[in-house]
Amino acid sequence: MSERWKKQARAYDCIEGDTLTQMPDGSLMVSAEISVDDETLGRMLQGYICIMCLEPQEVPFPDKCPLCGYRISARQLHDLSTRRGALKEVWVGTRIKKEDEIARMGEIYDFEKRTGIVLPDSVRFPQGPL
């Protein structure tokens, strides 16, 4: 038997959601958006990793995940294809465009020159005139 099934999932990022999922045992689990690498996603699609708790599975698509009780064989492929945001590309890294940062720095410079007040770098200007 291959030892590949024991390899842990690699998650890049996790954003806690605003909904709860009731697990088969009745417990509630906070839904989350999890960004994973391509290999982990492939293993999820093959049924070797539970999409709820990221537990590796010894055999593909077992009836239930032994860790969280999620019904992998009945739900996993359906949930992967219909869940909001599932299988979408995720941006890793800064979300600030260089042009926007240059414009912000220009606004701060103009404000400091006009008023003589030196602002910390963390200041964000509201939209509209000051």
Backbone as numpy.savetxt, mean C-alpha at the origin, in Angstrom:
# Nx Ny Nz CAx CAy CAz Cx Cy Cz
9.95 -31.67 -1.91 9.11 -30.49 -1.91 9.99 -29.24 -1.91
9.58 -28.25 -2.66 10.33 -27.01 -2.77 10.26 -26.19 -1.49
11.38 -25.55 -1.16 11.42 -24.68 0.01 10.93 -23.27 -0.35
10.59 -23.06 -1.63 10.16 -21.74 -2.09 8.91 -21.27 -1.36
8.07 -22.21 -0.95 6.82 -21.81 -0.29 7.08 -21.12 1.05
8.22 -21.38 1.68 8.53 -20.79 2.98 8.99 -19.33 2.88
9.37 -18.90 1.68 9.88 -17.54 1.50 8.80 -16.52 1.86
9.17 -15.55 2.70 8.23 -14.53 3.14 7.89 -13.56 2.00
6.71 -12.97 2.09 6.28 -11.96 1.13 7.12 -10.70 1.34
7.35 -9.97 0.28 8.08 -8.70 0.37 7.10 -7.56 0.12
6.82 -6.80 1.17 5.92 -5.65 1.06 6.74 -4.37 1.04
6.41 -3.48 0.11 7.09 -2.19 0.02 6.44 -1.16 0.94
5.12 -1.17 0.99 4.40 -0.14 1.73 3.03 -0.68 2.11
2.46 -0.13 3.17 1.14 -0.53 3.62 0.40 0.71 4.10
-0.79 0.91 3.58 -1.62 2.04 3.98 -2.88 1.48 4.61
-3.10 1.83 5.87 -4.28 1.35 6.58 -5.53 1.91 5.94
-6.51 1.02 5.73 -7.76 1.45 5.11 -8.76 1.96 6.13
-9.95 2.28 5.64 -10.99 2.80 6.52 -12.16 1.84 6.68
-11.94 0.58 6.31 -12.99 -0.42 6.45 -12.48 -1.62 7.23
-13.42 -2.38 7.76 -13.09 -3.60 8.49 -13.57 -4.80 7.70
-12.82 -5.90 7.78 -13.20 -7.15 7.15 -13.46 -8.16 8.27
-14.63 -8.80 8.21 -14.91 -9.82 9.22 -14.32 -11.14 8.73
-13.43 -11.70 9.55 -12.76 -12.94 9.22 -13.69 -14.12 9.53
-13.41 -15.30 8.97 -14.28 -16.47 9.20 -14.50 -16.81 10.67
-13.53 -16.51 11.53 -13.71 -16.82 12.95 -14.49 -15.75 13.69
-14.95 -14.71 12.97 -15.74 -13.64 13.58 -14.94 -12.42 13.97
-13.61 -12.53 13.99 -12.79 -11.39 14.36 -12.80 -10.36 13.24
-12.49 -9.11 13.60 -12.45 -8.03 12.62 -11.00 -7.67 12.31
-10.72 -7.43 11.04 -9.38 -7.07 10.61 -9.48 -5.78 9.81
-8.59 -4.82 10.08 -8.58 -3.57 9.33 -8.09 -3.85 7.92
-8.84 -3.40 6.94 -8.41 -3.57 5.55 -7.24 -2.64 5.29
-6.34 -3.07 4.43 -5.16 -2.26 4.13 -4.79 -2.43 2.66
-4.19 -1.38 2.12 -3.63 -1.46 0.77 -2.15 -1.76 0.94
-1.71 -2.88 0.39 -0.33 -3.32 0.56 0.34 -3.36 -0.80
1.50 -2.72 -0.90 2.30 -2.75 -2.12 3.33 -3.86 -1.98
3.36 -4.77 -2.95 4.29 -5.90 -2.90 5.13 -5.93 -4.17
6.24 -6.68 -4.12 7.07 -6.81 -5.31 6.42 -7.77 -6.31
6.97 -7.83 -7.53 6.39 -8.65 -8.60 6.37 -10.14 -8.25
7.42 -10.62 -7.60 7.46 -12.04 -7.25 6.37 -12.39 -6.25
6.17 -11.54 -5.24 5.12 -11.78 -4.25 3.75 -11.75 -4.90
3.52 -10.79 -5.80 2.24 -10.72 -6.50 2.02 -11.99 -7.31
3.04 -12.47 -7.99 2.92 -13.71 -8.75 2.56 -14.88 -7.87
3.18 -14.96 -6.70 2.88 -16.04 -5.76 1.46 -15.92 -5.20
0.97 -14.68 -5.05 -0.41 -14.49 -4.62 -1.37 -15.01 -5.69
-1.08 -14.67 -6.95 -1.92 -15.12 -8.06 -1.89 -16.64 -8.22
-0.79 -17.27 -7.82 -0.66 -18.72 -7.89 -1.20 -19.41 -6.63
-1.64 -18.62 -5.64 -2.22 -19.18 -4.43 -1.23 -19.58 -3.36
0.02 -19.16 -3.50 1.05 -19.53 -2.53 1.22 -18.53 -1.38
0.53 -17.38 -1.45 0.58 -16.40 -0.37 -0.84 -15.90 -0.13
-1.25 -15.85 1.13 -2.55 -15.33 1.51 -2.56 -13.81 1.33
-3.58 -13.29 0.66 -3.61 -11.84 0.44 -4.04 -11.07 1.68
-4.61 -11.73 2.66 -5.05 -11.05 3.88 -3.90 -10.83 4.86
-3.11 -11.87 5.09 -2.07 -11.78 6.13 -0.66 -11.99 5.59
-0.52 -12.25 4.29 0.76 -12.46 3.61 1.49 -13.71 4.10
0.76 -14.68 4.64 1.36 -15.93 5.10 1.65 -16.83 3.90
2.89 -17.33 3.77 3.20 -18.30 2.70 2.40 -19.59 2.91
1.98 -20.20 1.82 1.19 -21.44 1.87 2.01 -22.59 1.29
1.94 -23.73 1.92 2.72 -24.89 1.48 2.18 -25.45 0.16
0.87 -25.44 -0.01 0.25 -25.89 -1.25 -0.56 -24.74 -1.82
-0.70 -24.67 -3.14 -1.44 -23.54 -3.71 -2.94 -23.64 -3.42
-3.53 -22.51 -3.15 -4.96 -22.38 -2.91 -5.53 -23.38 -1.91
-5.00 -23.40 -0.69 -5.62 -24.26 0.32 -7.03 -23.73 0.63
-7.85 -24.56 1.25 -9.21 -24.14 1.57 -9.19 -22.88 2.43
-8.40 -22.89 3.52 -8.30 -21.74 4.41 -6.84 -21.49 4.75
-6.53 -20.23 5.01 -5.19 -19.88 5.49 -5.09 -20.36 6.93
-4.04 -21.12 7.26 -3.92 -21.61 8.64 -3.67 -20.51 9.66
-3.20 -19.34 9.22 -2.92 -18.26 10.16 -4.15 -17.40 10.44
-4.80 -16.90 9.39 -5.91 -15.96 9.59 -7.28 -16.53 9.28
-7.35 -17.70 8.64 -8.63 -18.32 8.33 -9.28 -17.83 7.06
-8.61 -16.96 6.31 -9.16 -16.45 5.05 -9.38 -17.60 4.08
-10.49 -17.59 3.39 -10.84 -18.69 2.46 -10.14 -18.48 1.12
-8.91 -18.93 1.05 -8.06 -18.67 -0.12 -8.65 -19.30 -1.39
-9.03 -20.57 -1.33 -9.51 -21.25 -2.54 -10.79 -20.63 -3.08
-11.64 -20.16 -2.20 -12.93 -19.62 -2.63 -12.88 -18.14 -2.97
-11.98 -17.36 -2.35 -12.06 -15.91 -2.46 -10.86 -15.20 -3.10
-9.67 -15.78 -3.02 -8.47 -15.00 -3.32 -8.45 -14.41 -4.73
-8.65 -15.21 -5.76 -8.58 -14.67 -7.13 -9.69 -13.65 -7.38
-10.87 -13.92 -6.84 -11.97 -12.96 -6.98 -11.63 -11.64 -6.30
-11.14 -11.71 -5.07 -10.81 -10.49 -4.34 -9.65 -9.73 -4.99
-8.67 -10.43 -5.52 -7.56 -9.75 -6.21 -8.05 -9.00 -7.44
-9.04 -9.56 -8.13 -9.49 -8.93 -9.37 -10.54 -7.84 -9.16
-11.25 -7.86 -8.01 -12.33 -6.90 -7.83 -12.09 -5.86 -6.74
-11.11 -6.05 -5.90 -10.84 -5.11 -4.82 -10.40 -3.76 -5.37
-10.89 -2.69 -4.77 -10.50 -1.35 -5.21 -9.00 -1.17 -5.04
-8.33 -0.82 -6.12 -6.90 -0.56 -6.07 -6.03 -1.79 -6.21
-6.62 -2.97 -6.24 -5.81 -4.18 -6.37 -5.14 -4.21 -7.74
-3.93 -4.69 -7.78 -3.14 -4.87 -9.00 -2.77 -3.55 -9.69
-2.92 -2.41 -9.04 -2.53 -1.16 -9.67 -1.06 -0.87 -9.37
-0.45 -0.12 -10.25 0.93 0.29 -10.04 0.97 1.28 -8.88
1.99 1.18 -8.06 2.12 2.06 -6.90 3.39 2.88 -7.04
3.27 4.16 -6.75 4.42 5.06 -6.82 5.20 4.93 -5.53
6.48 4.57 -5.64 7.36 4.49 -4.48 8.37 5.61 -4.59
8.48 6.44 -3.57 9.40 7.58 -3.59 8.66 8.88 -3.43
9.34 9.97 -3.72 8.74 11.28 -3.52 7.56 11.49 -4.47
6.58 12.20 -3.99 5.40 12.51 -4.80 5.40 13.99 -5.21
6.51 14.66 -4.97 6.62 16.08 -5.29 7.36 16.23 -6.61
6.76 16.99 -7.51 7.42 17.28 -8.79 8.44 18.38 -8.57
9.53 18.32 -9.32 10.57 19.35 -9.20 10.00 20.73 -9.50
9.16 20.83 -10.51 8.59 22.12 -10.90 7.76 22.72 -9.77
7.00 21.87 -9.08 6.17 22.35 -7.96 7.05 22.84 -6.80
8.13 22.13 -6.53 9.02 22.53 -5.44 9.73 23.84 -5.79
10.13 24.00 -7.04 10.78 25.26 -7.47 9.80 26.41 -7.35
8.54 26.19 -7.72 7.52 27.24 -7.60 7.30 27.60 -6.14
7.26 26.60 -5.25 7.08 26.85 -3.82 8.24 27.67 -3.26
9.46 27.30 -3.65 10.63 28.04 -3.18 10.59 29.49 -3.68
10.11 29.69 -4.91 9.97 31.04 -5.45 8.96 31.87 -4.67
7.84 31.25 -4.29 6.83 31.94 -3.49 7.40 32.35 -2.13
8.16 31.46 -1.51 8.76 31.78 -0.21 9.75 32.93 -0.36
10.58 32.88 -1.40 11.56 33.95 -1.63 10.86 35.29 -1.82
9.81 35.30 -2.66 9.07 36.55 -2.90 8.44 37.08 -1.61
7.86 36.20 -0.80 7.25 36.60 0.45 8.29 37.19 1.40
9.45 36.51 1.52 10.51 36.99 2.42 11.05 38.34 1.95
11.19 38.51 0.65 11.69 39.77 0.10 10.69 40.91 0.32
9.40 40.60 0.17 8.34 41.59 0.31 8.11 42.00 1.77
8.19 41.03 2.70 7.83 41.30 4.10 9.02 41.38 5.04
10.14 40.80 4.67 11.29 40.75 5.57 11.19 39.63 6.60
10.14 38.81 6.53 9.94 37.69 7.46 10.55 36.44 6.84
11.46 35.79 7.57 12.09 34.57 7.07 11.27 33.38 7.57
10.84 32.54 6.63 9.98 31.40 6.96 10.78 30.09 6.97
10.39 29.14 7.82 11.04 27.82 7.78 10.66 27.07 6.51
11.46 26.08 6.13 11.23 25.33 4.89 9.91 24.58 4.89
9.36 24.27 6.05 8.15 23.46 6.12 6.87 24.25 5.82
6.97 25.57 5.62 5.78 26.40 5.41 5.17 26.13 4.04
3.85 26.01 4.02 3.10 25.85 2.78 2.18 27.07 2.65
2.16 27.69 1.48 1.33 28.84 1.28 -0.09 28.42 0.93
-1.09 29.14 1.48 -2.47 28.88 1.05 -2.66 29.43 -0.35
-3.65 28.94 -1.05 -3.95 29.45 -2.38 -4.55 30.84 -2.26
-4.13 31.75 -3.11 -4.67 33.11 -3.10 -3.65 34.10 -2.59
-4.00 35.41 -2.65 -3.05 36.45 -2.24 -2.87 36.50 -0.72
-1.70 36.97 -0.31 -1.41 37.11 1.12 -1.58 38.53 1.56
